[in-house]
Amino acid sequence: MRSEVVRVRLMPEERQALAALCGEKRTASEVIRLLFREQAGLPLPVGPVEADVLRGTNEELRRIGINLNQAVRAMNEGRVGYEPHLDAALRHLVEGVFRLRADVDLMLRISRQARRRGGHGA
């Protein structure tokens, strides 16, 4: 939930540039939030079409994570020869897939909230 308010003073040319970025479809607040999120490296909201693609991508990432976990488990249970470097690499990949899925989930959640409020995806 948005609870913080920030006041910013702009020069006339900055205000005109902001108005141009807004166009007719976005508020100044929406544009400023998008610009801030982009510059801060935070996930951006996406539109409905992109959200569908991201859901499919997240399912593929889930399957990849399952396969990586099975490989680690097989090595740890002795079903295949233990290779320390391979074990470390697999664990690193599992962690990366987990972080990527969390980022995609966050983007989808932000986008759902924006659509509920009547905002627009990026």
N, CA, C and O atoms as a printed pandas DataFrame, in Angstrom:
     atom_number atom_name residue_name chain_id  residue_number  x_coord  y_coord  z_coord
0              1         N          MET        A               1    0.842   -1.168    0.000
1              2        CA          MET        A               1    0.000    0.000    0.000
2              3         C          MET        A               1    0.891    1.236    0.000
3              4         O          MET        A               1    1.887    1.302    0.721
4              5         N          ARG        A               2    0.527    2.179   -0.795
5              6        CA          ARG        A               2    1.295    3.424   -0.829
6              7         C          ARG        A               2    0.886    4.286    0.348
7              8         O          ARG        A               2   -0.283    4.640    0.500
8              9         N          SER        A               3    1.858    4.617    1.174
9             10        CA          SER        A               3    1.530    5.433    2.339
10            11         C          SER        A               3    2.441    6.650    2.453
11            12         O          SER        A               3    2.186    7.538    3.267
12            13         N          GLU        A               4    3.485    6.703    1.658
13            14        CA          GLU        A               4    4.443    7.799    1.754
14            15         C          GLU        A               4    4.175    8.843    0.670
15            16         O          GLU        A               4    3.816    8.507   -0.459
16            17         N          VAL        A               5    4.356   10.106    1.031
17            18        CA          VAL        A               5    4.154   11.203    0.100
18            19         C          VAL        A               5    5.469   11.965   -0.012
19            20         O          VAL        A               5    6.127   12.255    0.987
20            21         N          VAL        A               6    5.839   12.284   -1.260
21            22        CA          VAL        A               6    7.043   13.063   -1.511
22            23         C          VAL        A               6    6.641   14.272   -2.351
23            24         O          VAL        A               6    5.956   14.135   -3.365
24            25         N          ARG        A               7    7.067   15.434   -1.928
25            26        CA          ARG        A               7    6.793   16.652   -2.692
26            27         C          ARG        A               7    8.066   17.041   -3.417
27            28         O          ARG        A               7    9.156   17.014   -2.845
28            29         N          VAL        A               8    7.916   17.402   -4.681
29            30        CA          VAL        A               8    9.068   17.753   -5.503
30            31         C          VAL        A               8    8.776   19.054   -6.228
31            32         O          VAL        A               8    7.696   19.234   -6.792
32            33         N          ARG        A               9    9.726   19.945   -6.210
33            34        CA          ARG        A               9    9.599   21.192   -6.959
34            35         C          ARG        A               9   10.282   20.984   -8.309
35            36         O          ARG        A               9   11.381   20.434   -8.389
36            37         N          LEU        A              10    9.609   21.434   -9.367
37            38        CA          LEU        A              10   10.146   21.290  -10.716
38            39         C          LEU        A              10   10.287   22.654  -11.375
39            40         O          LEU        A              10    9.550   23.596  -11.079
40            41         N          MET        A              11   11.245   22.726  -12.265
41            42        CA          MET        A              11   11.357   23.921  -13.103
42            43         C          MET        A              11   10.310   23.774  -14.213
43            44         O          MET        A              11    9.871   22.659  -14.497
44            45         N          PRO        A              12    9.908   24.871  -14.837
45            46        CA          PRO        A              12    8.863   24.801  -15.872
46            47         C          PRO        A              12    9.167   23.795  -16.977
47            48         O          PRO        A              12    8.267   23.078  -17.415
48            49         N          GLU        A              13   10.405   23.725  -17.434
49            50        CA          GLU        A              13   10.725   22.777  -18.499
50            51         C          GLU        A              13   10.645   21.328  -18.013
51            52         O          GLU        A              13   10.309   20.431  -18.788
52            53         N          GLU        A              14   10.949   21.099  -16.742
53            54        CA          GLU        A              14   10.812   19.754  -16.184
54            55         C          GLU        A              14    9.335   19.373  -16.101
55            56         O          GLU        A              14    8.958   18.237  -16.390
56            57         N          ARG        A              15    8.512   20.332  -15.706
57            58        CA          ARG        A              15    7.060   20.080  -15.622
58            59         C          ARG        A              15    6.485   19.782  -17.010
59            60         O          ARG        A              15    5.630   18.908  -17.154
60            61         N          GLN        A              16    6.953   20.504  -18.024
61            62        CA          GLN        A              16    6.499   20.254  -19.394
62            63         C          GLN        A              16    6.934   18.865  -19.868
63            64         O          GLN        A              16    6.168   18.154  -20.518
64            65         N          ALA        A              17    8.157   18.493  -19.538
65            66        CA          ALA        A              17    8.653   17.168  -19.924
66            67         C          ALA        A              17    7.836   16.078  -19.233
67            68         O          ALA        A              17    7.514   15.056  -19.840
68            69         N          LEU        A              18    7.505   16.299  -17.962
69            70        CA          LEU        A              18    6.676   15.333  -17.235
70            71         C          LEU        A              18    5.299   15.226  -17.874
71            72         O          LEU        A              18    4.780   14.123  -18.048
72            73         N          ALA        A              19    4.709   16.350  -18.222
73            74        CA          ALA        A              19    3.388   16.342  -18.866
74            75         C          ALA        A              19    3.445   15.589  -20.194
75            76         O          ALA        A              19    2.517   14.857  -20.538
76            77         N          ALA        A              20    4.535   15.769  -20.936
77            78        CA          ALA        A              20    4.678   15.061  -22.216
78            79         C          ALA        A              20    4.789   13.555  -21.988
79            80         O          ALA        A              20    4.244   12.769  -22.763
80            81         N          LEU        A              21    5.491   13.148  -20.928
81            82        CA          LEU        A              21    5.603   11.720  -20.618
82            83         C          LEU        A              21    4.261   11.129  -20.196
83            84         O          LEU        A              21    3.975    9.960  -20.456
84            85         N          CYS        A              22    3.448   11.950  -19.545
85            86        CA          CYS        A              22    2.148   11.479  -19.073
86            87         C          CYS        A              22    1.192   11.235  -20.234
87            88         O          CYS        A              22    0.477   10.234  -20.263
88            89         N          GLY        A              23    1.186   12.148  -21.179
89            90        CA          GLY        A              23    0.214   12.040  -22.256
90            91         C          GLY        A              23   -1.191   12.113  -21.685
91            92         O          GLY        A              23   -1.435   12.812  -20.701
92            93         N          GLU        A              24   -2.109   11.393  -22.301
93            94        CA          GLU        A              24   -3.497   11.398  -21.836
94            95         C          GLU        A              24   -3.833   10.181  -20.998
95            96         O          GLU        A              24   -4.907   10.119  -20.399
96            97         N          LYS        A              25   -2.933    9.213  -20.946
97            98        CA          LYS        A              25   -3.281    7.941  -20.316
98            99         C          LYS        A              25   -2.694    7.728  -18.926
99           100         O          LYS        A              25   -3.131    6.832  -18.204
100          101         N          ARG        A              26   -1.709    8.539  -18.541
101          102        CA          ARG        A              26   -1.067    8.322  -17.247
102          103         C          ARG        A              26   -1.049    9.599  -16.438
103          104         O          ARG        A              26   -0.993   10.707  -16.971
104          105         N          THR        A              27   -1.099    9.404  -15.116
105          106        CA          THR        A              27   -0.975   10.549  -14.217
106          107         C          THR        A              27    0.506   10.829  -13.988
107          108         O          THR        A              27    1.364    9.994  -14.275
108          109         N          ALA        A              28    0.788   12.015  -13.467
109          110        CA          ALA        A              28    2.169   12.362  -13.129
110          111         C          ALA        A              28    2.715   11.379  -12.087
111          112         O          ALA        A              28    3.875   10.974  -12.164
112          113         N          SER        A              29    1.896   11.003  -11.136
113          114        CA          SER        A              29    2.337   10.061  -10.100
114          115         C          SER        A              29    2.745    8.723  -10.711
115          116         O          SER        A              29    3.766    8.151  -10.329
116          117         N          GLU        A              30    1.951    8.221  -11.660
117          118        CA          GLU        A              30    2.286    6.948  -12.311
118          119         C          GLU        A              30    3.619    7.038  -13.033
119          120         O          GLU        A              30    4.461    6.148  -12.913
120          121         N          VAL        A              31    3.807    8.117  -13.784
121          122        CA          VAL        A              31    5.049    8.281  -14.548
122          123         C          VAL        A              31    6.244    8.397  -13.606
123          124         O          VAL        A              31    7.279    7.772  -13.838
124          125         N          ILE        A              32    6.110    9.177  -12.568
125          126        CA          ILE        A              32    7.218    9.348  -11.614
126          127         C          ILE        A              32    7.556    8.018  -10.949
127          128         O          ILE        A              32    8.730    7.683  -10.799
128          129         N          ARG        A              33    6.527    7.249  -10.546
129          130        CA          ARG        A              33    6.784    5.934   -9.939
130          131         C          ARG        A              33    7.503    5.011  -10.920
131          132         O          ARG        A              33    8.452    4.325  -10.540
132          133         N          LEU        A              34    7.055    4.989  -12.193
133          134        CA          LEU        A              34    7.706    4.143  -13.195
134          135         C          LEU        A              34    9.167    4.545  -13.395
135          136         O          LEU        A              34   10.053    3.692  -13.438
136          137         N          LEU        A              35    9.408    5.848  -13.515
137          138        CA          LEU        A              35   10.778    6.321  -13.691
138          139         C          LEU        A              35   11.643    5.976  -12.484
139          140         O          LEU        A              35   12.785    5.540  -12.632
140          141         N          PHE        A              36   11.097    6.173  -11.308
141          142        CA          PHE        A              36   11.842    5.849  -10.088
142          143         C          PHE        A              36   12.158    4.356  -10.029
143          144         O          PHE        A              36   13.299    3.971   -9.774
144          145         N          ARG        A              37   11.147    3.512  -10.264
145          146        CA          ARG        A              37   11.356    2.066  -10.192
146          147         C          ARG        A              37   12.414    1.629  -11.199
147          148         O          ARG        A              37   13.267    0.795  -10.896
148          149         N          GLU        A              38   12.349    2.202  -12.405
149          150        CA          GLU        A              38   13.318    1.842  -13.432
150          151         C          GLU        A              38   14.733    2.224  -12.996
151          152         O          GLU        A              38   15.652    1.412  -13.095
152          153         N          GLN        A              39   14.912    3.451  -12.517
153          154        CA          GLN        A              39   16.235    3.925  -12.103
154          155         C          GLN        A              39   16.752    3.181  -10.868
155          156         O          GLN        A              39   17.957    2.977  -10.720
156          157         N          ALA        A              40   15.839    2.778   -9.987
157          158        CA          ALA        A              40   16.231    2.088   -8.759
158          159         C          ALA        A              40   16.424    0.587   -8.973
159          160         O          ALA        A              40   16.853   -0.124   -8.065
160          161         N          GLY        A              41   16.107    0.110  -10.177
161          162        CA          GLY        A              41   16.264   -1.322  -10.442
162          163         C          GLY        A              41   15.158   -2.167   -9.831
163          164         O          GLY        A              41   15.340   -3.366   -9.617
164          165         N          LEU        A              42   14.018   -1.556   -9.550
165          166        CA          LEU        A              42   12.881   -2.284   -8.987
166          167         C          LEU        A              42   12.018   -2.819  -10.129
167          168         O          LEU        A              42   11.993   -2.238  -11.214
168          169         N          PRO        A              43   11.313   -3.922   -9.887
169          170        CA          PRO        A              43   10.461   -4.472  -10.952
170          171         C          PRO        A              43    9.397   -3.475  -11.402
171          172         O          PRO        A              43    8.828   -2.739  -10.596
172          173         N          LEU        A              44    9.148   -3.473  -12.693
173          174        CA          LEU        A              44    8.136   -2.597  -13.272
174          175         C          LEU        A              44    6.840   -3.368  -13.502
175          176         O          LEU        A              44    6.874   -4.573  -13.751
176          177         N          PRO        A              45    5.711   -2.691  -13.420
177          178        CA          PRO        A              45    4.454   -3.366  -13.758
178          179         C          PRO        A              45    4.432   -3.675  -15.252
179          180         O          PRO        A              45    5.042   -2.967  -16.053
180          181         N          VAL        A              46    3.732   -4.724  -15.608
181          182        CA          VAL        A              46    3.613   -5.117  -17.009
182          183         C          VAL        A              46    2.146   -5.181  -17.395
183          184         O          VAL        A              46    1.271   -5.281  -16.534
184          185         N          GLY        A              47    1.884   -5.124  -18.688
185          186        CA          GLY        A              47    0.520   -5.194  -19.188
186          187         C          GLY        A              47    0.008   -6.628  -19.193
187          188         O          GLY        A              47    0.768   -7.555  -18.915
188          189         N          PRO        A              48   -1.277   -6.822  -19.506
189          190        CA          PRO        A              48   -1.890   -8.153  -19.474
190          191         C          PRO        A              48   -1.223   -9.160  -20.412
191          192         O          PRO        A              48   -1.070  -10.327  -20.051
192          193         N          VAL        A              49   -0.826   -8.727  -21.603
193          194        CA          VAL        A              49   -0.189   -9.653  -22.548
194          195         C          VAL        A              49    1.160  -10.114  -22.001
195          196         O          VAL        A              49    1.471  -11.305  -22.018
196          197         N          GLU        A              50    1.954   -9.164  -21.517
197          198        CA          GLU        A              50    3.252   -9.510  -20.944
198          199         C          GLU        A              50    3.094  -10.381  -19.702
199          200         O          GLU        A              50    3.903  -11.275  -19.453
200          201         N          ALA        A              51    2.038  -10.111  -18.918
201          202        CA          ALA        A              51    1.794  -10.903  -17.715
202          203         C          ALA        A              51    1.534  -12.367  -18.073
203          204         O          ALA        A              51    2.006  -13.266  -17.377
204          205         N          ASP        A              52    0.791  -12.612  -19.149
205          206        CA          ASP        A              52    0.550  -13.996  -19.580
206          207         C          ASP        A              52    1.860  -14.689  -19.942
207          208         O          ASP        A              52    2.087  -15.842  -19.578
208          209         N          VAL        A              53    2.714  -13.974  -20.661
209          210        CA          VAL        A              53    4.014  -14.544  -21.034
210          211         C          VAL        A              53    4.856  -14.809  -19.794
211          212         O          VAL        A              53    5.514  -15.845  -19.694
212          213         N          LEU        A              54    4.835  -13.874  -18.851
213          214        CA          LEU        A              54    5.610  -14.060  -17.624
214          215         C          LEU        A              54    5.105  -15.244  -16.808
215          216         O          LEU        A              54    5.902  -15.963  -16.205
216          217         N          ARG        A              55    3.793  -15.456  -16.783
217          218        CA          ARG        A              55    3.265  -16.623  -16.060
218          219         C          ARG        A              55    3.786  -17.911  -16.691
219          220         O          ARG        A              55    4.150  -18.847  -15.979
220          221         N          GLY        A              56    3.823  -17.966  -18.028
221          222        CA          GLY        A              56    4.374  -19.136  -18.709
222          223         C          GLY        A              56    5.852  -19.319  -18.413
223          224         O          GLY        A              56    6.320  -20.437  -18.197
224          225         N          THR        A              57    6.577  -18.218  -18.404
225          226        CA          THR        A              57    8.007  -18.259  -18.089
226          227         C          THR        A              57    8.219  -18.752  -16.668
227          228         O          THR        A              57    9.124  -19.544  -16.406
228          229         N          ASN        A              58    7.385  -18.284  -15.753
229          230        CA          ASN        A              58    7.519  -18.706  -14.361
230          231         C          ASN        A              58    7.271  -20.207  -14.212
231          232         O          ASN        A              58    7.930  -20.869  -13.411
232          233         N          GLU        A              59    6.330  -20.742  -14.975
233          234        CA          GLU        A              59    6.078  -22.187  -14.931
234          235         C          GLU        A              59    7.291  -22.950  -15.455
235          236         O          GLU        A              59    7.665  -23.977  -14.888
236          237         N          GLU        A              60    7.902  -22.467  -16.519
237          238        CA          GLU        A              60    9.112  -23.111  -17.048
238          239         C          GLU        A              60   10.246  -23.047  -16.026
239          240         O          GLU        A              60   10.974  -24.022  -15.839
240          241         N          LEU        A              61   10.392  -21.894  -15.366
241          242        CA          LEU        A              61   11.422  -21.760  -14.326
242          243         C          LEU        A              61   11.157  -22.715  -13.175
243          244         O          LEU        A              61   12.095  -23.273  -12.605
244          245         N          ARG        A              62    9.894  -22.910  -12.827
245          246        CA          ARG        A              62    9.548  -23.857  -11.760
246          247         C          ARG        A              62   10.004  -25.267  -12.139
247          248         O          ARG        A              62   10.567  -25.983  -11.312
248          249         N          ARG        A              63    9.763  -25.660  -13.383
249          250        CA          ARG        A              63   10.155  -26.987  -13.846
250          251         C          ARG        A              63   11.677  -27.137  -13.862
251          252         O          ARG        A              63   12.212  -28.181  -13.488
252          253         N          ILE        A              64   12.358  -26.094  -14.294
253          254        CA          ILE        A              64   13.828  -26.135  -14.292
254          255         C          ILE        A              64   14.339  -26.305  -12.866
255          256         O          ILE        A              64   15.238  -27.106  -12.611
256          257         N          GLY        A              65   13.756  -25.541  -11.935
257          258        CA          GLY        A              65   14.159  -25.654  -10.532
258          259         C          GLY        A              65   13.952  -27.051   -9.981
259          260         O          GLY        A              65   14.785  -27.550   -9.224
260          261         N          ILE        A              66   12.854  -27.686  -10.349
261          262        CA          ILE        A              66   12.589  -29.061   -9.908
262          263         C          ILE        A              66   13.676  -29.998  -10.431
263          264         O          ILE        A              66   14.199  -30.827   -9.687
264          265         N          ASN        A              67   14.014  -29.861  -11.721
265          266        CA          ASN        A              67   15.051  -30.715  -12.299
266          267         C          ASN        A              67   16.407  -30.495  -11.636
267          268         O          ASN        A              67   17.132  -31.452  -11.365
268          269         N          LEU        A              68   16.747  -29.237  -11.376
269          270        CA          LEU        A              68   18.022  -28.952  -10.705
270          271         C          LEU        A              68   18.044  -29.549   -9.297
271          272         O          LEU        A              68   19.048  -30.124   -8.875
272          273         N          ASN        A              69   16.934  -29.409   -8.577
273          274        CA          ASN        A              69   16.859  -30.001   -7.234
274          275         C          ASN        A              69   17.001  -31.513   -7.276
275          276         O          ASN        A              69   17.644  -32.100   -6.406
276          277         N          GLN        A              70   16.406  -32.149   -8.281
277          278        CA          GLN        A              70   16.532  -33.604   -8.407
278          279         C          GLN        A              70   17.975  -34.006   -8.665
279          280         O          GLN        A              70   18.435  -35.025   -8.151
280          281         N          ALA        A              71   18.695  -33.215   -9.459
281          282        CA          ALA        A              71   20.106  -33.523   -9.732
282          283         C          ALA        A              71   20.937  -33.399   -8.459
283          284         O          ALA        A              71   21.782  -34.253   -8.188
284          285         N          VAL        A              72   20.711  -32.358   -7.685
285          286        CA          VAL        A              72   21.431  -32.176   -6.421
286          287         C          VAL        A              72   21.111  -33.330   -5.469
287          288         O          VAL        A              72   22.009  -33.880   -4.831
288          289         N          ARG        A              73   19.835  -33.691   -5.376
289          290        CA          ARG        A              73   19.414  -34.768   -4.495
290          291         C          ARG        A              73   20.059  -36.101   -4.899
291          292         O          ARG        A              73   20.508  -36.863   -4.043
292          293         N          ALA        A              74   20.099  -36.373   -6.203
293          294        CA          ALA        A              74   20.703  -37.624   -6.681
294          295         C          ALA        A              74   22.172  -37.693   -6.287
295          296         O          ALA        A              74   22.662  -38.755   -5.903
296          297         N          MET        A              75   22.871  -36.582   -6.378
297          298        CA          MET        A              75   24.276  -36.556   -6.004
298          299         C          MET        A              75   24.437  -36.742   -4.499
299          300         O          MET        A              75   25.303  -37.493   -4.050
300          301         N          ASN        A              76   23.607  -36.063   -3.727
301          302        CA          ASN        A              76   23.716  -36.150   -2.262
302          303         C          ASN        A              76   23.321  -37.523   -1.733
303          304         O          ASN        A              76   23.826  -37.952   -0.696
304          305         N          GLU        A              77   22.426  -38.218   -2.430
305          306        CA          GLU        A              77   21.998  -39.554   -1.998
306          307         C          GLU        A              77   22.906  -40.650   -2.539
307          308         O          GLU        A              77   22.698  -41.827   -2.245
308          309         N          GLY        A              78   23.913  -40.276   -3.329
309          310        CA          GLY        A              78   24.858  -41.261   -3.835
310          311         C          GLY        A              78   24.387  -42.025   -5.058
311          312         O          GLY        A              78   25.028  -43.000   -5.450
312          313         N          ARG        A              79   23.289  -41.615   -5.671
313          314        CA          ARG        A              79   22.810  -42.300   -6.877
314          315         C          ARG        A              79   23.704  -42.001   -8.076
315          316         O          ARG        A              79   23.749  -42.781   -9.028
316          317         N          VAL        A              80   24.405  -40.895   -8.034
317          318        CA          VAL        A              80   25.413  -40.554   -9.039
318          319         C          VAL        A              80   26.654  -40.088   -8.291
319          320         O          VAL        A              80   26.578  -39.699   -7.125
320          321         N          GLY        A              81   27.792  -40.128   -8.968
321          322        CA          GLY        A              81   29.034  -39.725   -8.316
322          323         C          GLY        A              81   28.993  -38.271   -7.873
323          324         O          GLY        A              81   28.497  -37.400   -8.588
324          325         N          TYR        A              82   29.520  -38.028   -6.688
325          326        CA          TYR        A              82   29.533  -36.674   -6.126
326          327         C          TYR        A              82   30.688  -35.886   -6.724
327          328         O          TYR        A              82   31.836  -36.329   -6.707
328          329         N          GLU        A              83   30.371  -34.728   -7.246
329          330        CA          GLU        A              83   31.369  -33.798   -7.784
330          331         C          GLU        A              83   31.169  -32.462   -7.073
331          332         O          GLU        A              83   30.166  -31.788   -7.310
332          333         N          PRO        A              84   32.095  -32.067   -6.211
333          334        CA          PRO        A              84   31.905  -30.826   -5.442
334          335         C          PRO        A              84   31.624  -29.594   -6.310
335          336         O          PRO        A              84   30.762  -28.782   -5.975
336          337         N          HIS        A              85   32.353  -29.457   -7.428
337          338        CA          HIS        A              85   32.149  -28.278   -8.276
338          339         C          HIS        A              85   30.772  -28.311   -8.941
339          340         O          HIS        A              85   30.114  -27.278   -9.068
340          341         N          LEU        A              86   30.345  -29.489   -9.360
341          342        CA          LEU        A              86   29.024  -29.615   -9.969
342          343         C          LEU        A              86   27.934  -29.342   -8.936
343          344         O          LEU        A              86   26.942  -28.674   -9.229
344          345         N          ASP        A              87   28.125  -29.861   -7.733
345          346        CA          ASP        A              87   27.161  -29.613   -6.655
346          347         C          ASP        A              87   27.036  -28.118   -6.391
347          348         O          ASP        A              87   25.925  -27.602   -6.269
348          349         N          ALA        A              88   28.159  -27.425   -6.303
349          350        CA          ALA        A              88   28.138  -25.978   -6.048
350          351         C          ALA        A              88   27.459  -25.242   -7.206
351          352         O          ALA        A              88   26.672  -24.322   -6.983
352          353         N          ALA        A              89   27.762  -25.646   -8.437
353          354        CA          ALA        A              89   27.160  -24.993   -9.604
354          355         C          ALA        A              89   25.648  -25.214   -9.629
355          356         O          ALA        A              89   24.884  -24.287   -9.898
356          357         N          LEU        A              90   25.223  -26.441   -9.347
357          358        CA          LEU        A              90   23.790  -26.736   -9.342
358          359         C          LEU        A              90   23.070  -25.933   -8.265
359          360         O          LEU        A              90   21.987  -25.397   -8.502
360          361         N          ARG        A              91   23.669  -25.854   -7.093
361          362        CA          ARG        A              91   23.050  -25.079   -6.012
362          363         C          ARG        A              91   22.968  -23.594   -6.370
363          364         O          ARG        A              91   21.987  -22.920   -6.054
364          365         N          HIS        A              92   24.006  -23.100   -7.028
365          366        CA          HIS        A              92   24.011  -21.707   -7.470
366          367         C          HIS        A              92   22.896  -21.472   -8.489
367          368         O          HIS        A              92   22.208  -20.453   -8.432
368          369         N          LEU        A              93   22.715  -22.402   -9.412
369          370        CA          LEU        A              93   21.645  -22.294  -10.402
370          371         C          LEU        A              93   20.268  -22.338   -9.745
371          372         O          LEU        A              93   19.383  -21.557  -10.095
372          373         N          VAL        A              94   20.089  -23.259   -8.789
373          374        CA          VAL        A              94   18.804  -23.357   -8.076
374          375         C          VAL        A              94   18.491  -22.028   -7.399
375          376         O          VAL        A              94   17.363  -21.539   -7.465
376          377         N          GLU        A              95   19.486  -21.452   -6.753
377          378        CA          GLU        A              95   19.288  -20.169   -6.071
378          379         C          GLU        A              95   18.925  -19.067   -7.066
379          380         O          GLU        A              95   18.041  -18.254   -6.799
380          381         N          GLY        A              96   19.607  -19.042   -8.209
381          382        CA          GLY        A              96   19.309  -18.044   -9.236
382          383         C          GLY        A              96   17.904  -18.190   -9.794
383          384         O          GLY        A              96   17.205  -17.197   -9.996
384          385         N          VAL        A              97   17.487  -19.430  -10.045
385          386        CA          VAL        A              97   16.133  -19.678  -10.549
386          387         C          VAL        A              97   15.109  -19.231   -9.509
387          388         O          VAL        A              97   14.090  -18.634   -9.856
388          389         N          PHE        A              98   15.377  -19.516   -8.243
389          390        CA          PHE        A              98   14.471  -19.108   -7.172
390          391         C          PHE        A              98   14.333  -17.583   -7.125
391          392         O          PHE        A              98   13.223  -17.064   -7.010
392          393         N          ARG        A              99   15.469  -16.859   -7.214
393          394        CA          ARG        A              99   15.424  -15.387   -7.188
394          395         C          ARG        A              99   14.685  -14.839   -8.402
395          396         O          ARG        A              99   13.909  -13.890   -8.288
396          397         N          LEU        A             100   14.929  -15.439   -9.562
397          398        CA          LEU        A             100   14.257  -14.981  -10.777
398          399         C          LEU        A             100   12.750  -15.193  -10.678
399          400         O          LEU        A             100   11.975  -14.318  -11.065
400          401         N          ARG        A             101   12.328  -16.346  -10.162
401          402        CA          ARG        A             101   10.890  -16.593   -9.981
402          403         C          ARG        A             101   10.284  -15.594   -9.011
403          404         O          ARG        A             101    9.163  -15.129   -9.219
404          405         N          ALA        A             102   11.017  -15.259   -7.949
405          406        CA          ALA        A             102   10.517  -14.282   -6.978
406          407         C          ALA        A             102   10.355  -12.915   -7.640
407          408         O          ALA        A             102    9.380  -12.213   -7.376
408          409         N          ASP        A             103   11.305  -12.532   -8.500
409          410        CA          ASP        A             103   11.196  -11.254   -9.211
410          411         C          ASP        A             103    9.992  -11.244  -10.147
411          412         O          ASP        A             103    9.257  -10.259  -10.209
412          413         N          VAL        A             104    9.792  -12.343  -10.876
413          414        CA          VAL        A             104    8.648  -12.435  -11.791
414          415         C          VAL        A             104    7.349  -12.372  -10.993
415          416         O          VAL        A             104    6.411  -11.679  -11.388
416          417         N          ASP        A             105    7.288  -13.089   -9.875
417          418        CA          ASP        A             105    6.089  -13.039   -9.026
418          419         C          ASP        A             105    5.808  -11.611   -8.565
419          420         O          ASP        A             105    4.658  -11.172   -8.552
420          421         N          LEU        A             106    6.862  -10.890   -8.186
421          422        CA          LEU        A             106    6.691   -9.515   -7.731
422          423         C          LEU        A             106    6.179   -8.626   -8.863
423          424         O          LEU        A             106    5.295   -7.797   -8.647
424          425         N          MET        A             107    6.727   -8.793  -10.065
425          426        CA          MET        A             107    6.259   -8.011  -11.215
426          427         C          MET        A             107    4.782   -8.284  -11.486
427          428         O          MET        A             107    4.016   -7.361  -11.763
428          429         N          LEU        A             108    4.388   -9.547  -11.406
429          430        CA          LEU        A             108    2.986   -9.899  -11.652
430          431         C          LEU        A             108    2.081   -9.327  -10.573
431          432         O          LEU        A             108    0.980   -8.861  -10.866
432          433         N          ARG        A             109    2.542   -9.362   -9.319
433          434        CA          ARG        A             109    1.741   -8.823   -8.217
434          435         C          ARG        A             109    1.587   -7.308   -8.367
435          436         O          ARG        A             109    0.493   -6.778   -8.175
436          437         N          ILE        A             110    2.673   -6.608   -8.709
437          438        CA          ILE        A             110    2.614   -5.159   -8.912
438          439         C          ILE        A             110    1.646   -4.838  -10.044
439          440         O          ILE        A             110    0.859   -3.897   -9.952
440          441         N          SER        A             111    1.711   -5.624  -11.107
441          442        CA          SER        A             111    0.855   -5.383  -12.266
442          443         C          SER        A             111   -0.611   -5.619  -11.941
443          444         O          SER        A             111   -1.472   -4.851  -12.370
444          445         N          ARG        A             112   -0.906   -6.678  -11.185
445          446        CA          ARG        A             112   -2.297   -6.936  -10.781
446          447         C          ARG        A             112   -2.829   -5.784   -9.961
447          448         O          ARG        A             112   -3.955   -5.335  -10.174
448          449         N          GLN        A             113   -2.023   -5.297   -9.019
449          450        CA          GLN        A             113   -2.455   -4.191   -8.167
450          451         C          GLN        A             113   -2.686   -2.929   -8.993
451          452         O          GLN        A             113   -3.645   -2.195   -8.755
452          453         N          ALA        A             114   -1.810   -2.678   -9.962
453          454        CA          ALA        A             114   -1.968   -1.485  -10.805
454          455         C          ALA        A             114   -3.252   -1.581  -11.626
455          456         O          ALA        A             114   -3.960   -0.586  -11.778
456          457         N          ARG        A             115   -3.564   -2.775  -12.160
457          458        CA          ARG        A             115   -4.786   -2.919  -12.955
458          459         C          ARG        A             115   -6.016   -2.767  -12.072
459          460         O          ARG        A             115   -7.013   -2.197  -12.514
460          461         N          ARG        A             116   -5.974   -3.254  -10.852
461          462        CA          ARG        A             116   -7.117   -3.106   -9.940
462          463         C          ARG        A             116   -7.391   -1.635   -9.632
463          464         O          ARG        A             116   -8.541   -1.224   -9.478
464          465         N          ARG        A             117   -6.317   -0.849   -9.544
465          466        CA          ARG        A             117   -6.478    0.576   -9.248
466          467         C          ARG        A             117   -6.789    1.377  -10.509
467          468         O          ARG        A             117   -7.007    2.587  -10.445
468          469         N          GLY        A             118   -6.810    0.704  -11.647
469          470        CA          GLY        A             118   -7.098    1.408  -12.891
470          471         C          GLY        A             118   -5.875    1.984  -13.557
471          472         O          GLY        A             118   -5.988    2.760  -14.506
472          473         N          GLY        A             119   -4.668    1.602  -13.057
473          474        CA          GLY        A             119   -3.432    2.080  -13.679
474          475         C          GLY        A             119   -3.127    1.287  -14.917
475          476         O          GLY        A             119   -3.920    0.437  -15.322
476          477         N          HIS        A             120   -2.019    1.541  -15.515
477          478        CA          HIS        A             120   -1.625    0.895  -16.750
478          479         C          HIS        A             120   -0.291    0.200  -16.554
479          480         O          HIS        A             120    0.536    0.630  -15.749
480          481         N          GLY        A             121   -0.090   -0.883  -17.301
481          482        CA          GLY        A             121    1.207   -1.552  -17.272
482          483         C          GLY        A             121    2.250   -0.699  -17.961
483          484         O          GLY        A             121    1.935    0.306  -18.597
484          485         N          ALA        A             122    3.496   -1.117  -17.826
485          486        CA          ALA        A             122    4.600   -0.353  -18.416
486          487         C          ALA        A             122    4.559   -0.403  -19.935
487          488         O          ALA        A             122    5.415    0.186  -20.595
